[in-house]
Amino acid sequence: MLETLRIPKRKFPCAVRTFWETLSEADREILMSNLCDFSIGHKTLEKALSNVGITLSDTAIARHRSGLCSCSKI
């Protein structure tokens, strides 16, 4: 009876990747440089982005940096 049961795999979009895709090449380099600099804390980066009008949570940044987001599965 359940031989044809298919459970779709959910793909959760990464907020960092979604935002990154909207940026120009120059802005992508700046964001990636800051994301790769682990001396900058997640919350510090969140606040700096917020100061320029960008909403990206420290949790999303932490998940992306740790490889726990969907980006690591692509």
C-alpha positions in Angstrom: 0.0 0.0 0.0 2.8 2.5 0.8 5.2 1.4 -1.9 4.6 4.6 -3.9 4.8 6.9 -0.9 7.3 9.7 -1.7 8.2 12.2 0.9 9.6 15.3 -0.8 12.9 16.7 0.6 12.4 20.2 1.9 15.0 22.7 0.8 15.3 25.6 3.1 16.7 28.7 1.5 19.7 30.3 3.1 19.0 33.9 3.9 22.6 34.8 3.3 22.6 33.2 -0.1 19.3 34.8 -1.0 20.6 38.2 0.0 24.0 37.6 -1.7 22.2 36.9 -5.0 20.7 40.4 -5.0 24.1 42.1 -4.7 26.4 43.6 -7.3 29.8 41.9 -7.8 31.6 44.5 -5.7 29.1 44.2 -2.9 29.4 40.4 -3.1 33.1 40.6 -2.5 32.7 42.9 0.5 30.0 40.7 2.0 32.1 37.5 1.4 35.2 39.1 2.9 33.3 39.9 6.0 31.6 36.5 6.2 35.0 34.8 6.0 36.5 37.0 8.7 35.7 35.0 11.8 37.2 37.7 14.0 34.0 39.6 13.2 31.2 38.2 15.4 27.8 37.2 14.0 26.0 39.8 16.0 28.6 42.5 15.1 28.1 41.7 11.4 24.3 41.7 11.8 24.5 45.2 13.5 26.8 46.6 10.8 24.5 45.4 8.0 21.5 46.8 9.9 23.2 50.2 10.1 23.1 50.3 6.3 19.5 49.1 6.1 20.0 45.4 5.6 18.2 42.8 7.7 20.1 39.6 8.1 20.0 37.8 11.4 23.0 36.7 13.4 21.5 33.2 13.4 21.4 33.1 9.6 25.0 34.3 9.5 26.1 31.8 12.1 24.3 28.9 10.3 25.9 29.9 7.0 29.4 30.3 8.5 29.1 26.9 10.2 27.9 25.2 7.0 24.5 24.2 8.6 22.5 26.0 5.9 21.3 24.7 2.6 24.4 26.2 0.9 26.5 23.4 2.2 24.2 20.8 0.6 24.4 22.3 -2.9 
